[in-house]
Amino acid sequence: MWAGWRCSWAASAAATGWVYDPLFLTPVFGPGHPEQPRRLQAILAAMDHSGLPARLRNLAPRADVDHALRLVHTEAHIAAIRAGYGEAIDALARMGVGGALAAVDAVAGGAVRNAFVCSRPPGHHARNTGREEGFCFFNNVAIAARHAQRESGLRRVLIVDWDYHHGDGTESFFYEDPGVLYFSTHDWHAYPGTGDPARRGAGAGAGYNINVPLPCGATDTDIVTAFERYLLPAADAFRPELVLVSAGFDSRADDLLGCLGVSDEGFVRLTRMVMAIADRHCSGRLVSVLEGGYNPRGLASAVVAHVRTLTEGQAGN
Ligand SMILES: [Zn+2]
């Protein structure tokens, strides 16, 4: 009886959470824009085909996001998004925040070991400008980090951002904060033009912001080497209590907006590296949130590879 209880507990704790809601299919931009609901439709079709959903724990986004929004965004920004873009887009953007919160709650509470949030649009460019920035309205990952610190007492949060673009919004929120280590690989010649490696944080946050630009055509080896050289030592010194991933797959080969050449196998290797960090320092606690990725077929293939790796529970090899 005791052994059985232990087994079922272990199986539960080893589970991977999956956050999705049909509201995530709400269109935001007009026809011809790369940020479209078909991005997620392609992921859902590929996930069904993969057989992975049976191994995942479905998590519903949290509905109550008002308090968490204000951990990062100003009243003026929150009001301007609703006034400027309307109720449907505001509800969509809030649902993305609720998805990230639900994933953090489940991982911090031990209901699952790690989780993937399959939401759109992305969030890492969102700041407090009162308007959409780079397809982003609210900064899901930044809000998740603050929520984890305030609600779950996880003081040190590592954010790993492998999107093709630099997460200027995320960097700005934590630039002087030693409680959040922000690590980003990106093409700094692309939108939004930030991501200079000389920007390493300021004040108490000096050294806690790591930008690693990659050139067009960068391969799996290039991005894995960047992680090994710059992320691993910093993460081991930082000892995160939670790992968040800004999982953008516009860094994949054949993306419509990106020019890097990362393959699905490359994302598997990156996933294993961030899982190994989480295993070493925080019992595997990791939440991955979808950011970019604008070739629907490539995005879907990369997400399946990423989520399958999250379910492995064999990090570090
Ligand atoms: Zn991007």
Residues whose N, C-alpha, C, O or C-beta is under 5 A from the ligand:
A	BS01	ZN	D163 Y164 H165 G248 D250 G292
